[in-house]
Amino acid sequence: MEDTYNLEEELNLLISTEVKLYHDRFDDLILEHTDSAKPVIPARAFPLSSEDSFVALTDFDGNEVGIIHTLADLDNDSRLALDAELERVYFTPKIMRVNGLTETYHIPSWDVETDRGPRVFEIRSGRRDIRDLGSGRLLIQDADGNRYEIPNYHRLDAVSLALVESVV
């Protein structure tokens, strides 16, 4: 006899109508659920492909509190609070132009213009820290763990395109 595996029994899915999320006076995200309130940290299960589904909430010790299946099912105030917190956790400026790429002692340095202003950052290794997500989309992680995205490097200006293609 074949056993069936029920994933929903393994997941602690929170019922969206029973959840309230808000920021307290210390700007921590607070989860109210089943007569308790506790600070939580959100983490997307699929941050690159499904941003609005399966968001795990953990306590400050990293213990899972529960998972929100679909953000659209939350009440408006909870959704706004969670979206603001996710924006802070997953802050990823979009690179619009590459002004220059240099290398000192085998450490690549990028000088870029982003949707959040100019940035200069270093990456540890070109191959390891530049992820090709397909369709020209690149995710770059700098030496400090900050992430930058190029939505489609094929659409960059000619100089930026040549610089990016030299490292991809």
C-alpha positions in Angstrom: 0.0 0.0 0.0 1.3 3.4 -0.9 1.4 6.1 1.7 0.4 9.6 0.7 2.2 12.6 2.0 0.2 15.6 3.1 2.4 18.6 3.0 -0.2 20.8 4.7 0.1 18.6 7.8 3.8 19.4 7.9 3.4 23.1 7.5 2.0 25.4 10.2 -0.2 27.3 7.8 -1.8 30.3 9.5 -5.4 31.2 8.7 -5.2 34.7 7.2 -8.5 35.8 8.8 -7.2 34.9 12.2 -3.9 36.8 11.8 -3.1 40.5 12.5 0.3 42.0 11.7 1.4 45.5 12.7 4.6 47.4 13.8 5.0 48.2 17.5 6.6 51.4 18.9 10.1 49.8 18.4 9.2 49.2 14.7 9.2 45.4 15.2 6.7 43.4 13.2 4.1 41.9 15.6 2.0 38.9 14.9 -1.3 38.6 16.8 -2.7 35.1 16.6 -4.7 32.9 18.9 -4.7 35.3 21.9 -1.0 36.0 21.8 1.2 38.7 20.3 4.9 38.3 19.5 7.5 39.9 17.3 8.3 38.0 14.1 10.7 38.2 11.1 9.3 37.3 7.7 11.1 35.2 5.1 9.9 34.3 1.7 10.0 30.6 0.8 10.3 31.5 -2.9 11.8 35.0 -2.9 12.6 35.1 -6.7 9.7 33.3 -8.2 6.7 33.7 -5.9 7.1 36.7 -3.7 3.4 36.8 -2.4 3.0 33.2 -1.4 4.4 31.1 1.5 5.9 33.7 3.7 7.3 32.1 6.9 7.2 34.0 10.2 9.9 33.2 12.7 10.7 34.5 16.2 13.9 36.3 17.0 15.5 32.9 17.8 14.8 31.6 14.3 12.0 29.2 15.4 9.1 29.0 12.9 5.9 30.5 14.2 3.8 29.9 11.1 3.5 30.3 7.4 1.1 32.7 5.5 0.0 30.9 2.3 -1.2 33.9 0.3 -0.6 37.5 1.3 -3.6 38.7 -0.7 -5.9 37.0 1.9 -4.6 39.2 4.7 -6.6 42.3 5.9 -5.3 45.5 4.3 -3.5 46.9 7.4 -1.7 43.5 8.0 -0.8 43.3 4.3 0.7 46.8 4.4 2.7 46.1 7.6 4.0 42.8 6.1 4.9 44.4 2.8 6.8 47.1 4.5 8.8 44.6 6.5 9.5 42.4 3.5 10.7 45.5 1.6 13.1 46.2 4.4 14.3 42.5 4.6 14.6 42.1 0.9 15.9 45.6 -0.1 17.3 45.1 -3.6 18.2 48.2 -5.6 17.9 47.8 -9.3 21.0 48.6 -11.4 20.1 50.9 -14.2 23.6 51.7 -15.5 27.1 50.4 -15.0 29.7 53.2 -14.9 32.7 51.0 -14.4 34.1 47.7 -13.4 37.6 47.5 -11.9 39.6 44.8 -10.2 42.2 45.3 -7.4 44.0 42.2 -6.1 41.4 40.0 -7.8 38.5 41.8 -6.1 35.9 43.1 -8.6 34.6 46.6 -7.8 31.3 47.9 -9.4 30.5 51.6 -9.9 26.7 51.7 -10.7 23.6 53.9 -10.9 20.6 52.3 -9.2 17.0 53.2 -8.8 18.0 54.3 -5.3 21.0 56.4 -6.3 24.7 55.8 -7.1 26.6 52.9 -5.5 30.1 51.5 -5.5 30.5 48.0 -4.1 32.9 45.1 -4.2 32.1 41.4 -4.7 34.1 38.5 -3.5 34.0 36.5 -6.7 32.4 37.2 -10.1 31.2 33.7 -10.7 29.9 32.9 -7.2 28.3 36.3 -6.5 26.5 36.9 -9.8 23.5 34.7 -10.3 21.9 34.5 -13.8 18.2 34.0 -13.2 17.4 33.7 -16.9 16.0 36.1 -19.5 18.8 38.6 -18.8 18.0 38.9 -15.1 21.0 39.0 -12.8 21.2 39.0 -9.0 24.5 40.3 -7.6 25.6 40.0 -4.0 28.3 42.3 -2.7 31.0 41.5 -0.1 28.7 42.8 2.7 25.8 40.6 1.7 23.7 43.4 0.0 21.8 42.4 -3.1 21.4 44.3 -6.4 19.3 43.3 -9.4 19.7 43.9 -13.1 16.2 43.2 -14.4 17.4 42.5 -17.9 21.0 43.3 -18.7 20.3 43.1 -22.5 18.3 46.3 -22.1 21.2 48.3 -20.6 23.0 51.0 -22.6 25.9 49.8 -24.8 28.7 50.7 -22.4 26.9 49.0 -19.4 26.0 46.0 -21.6 29.7 45.5 -22.6 30.9 45.8 -19.0 28.3 43.3 -17.7 28.9 40.8 -20.5 32.6 40.9 -19.6 31.8 39.3 -16.3 28.8 37.1 -17.0 
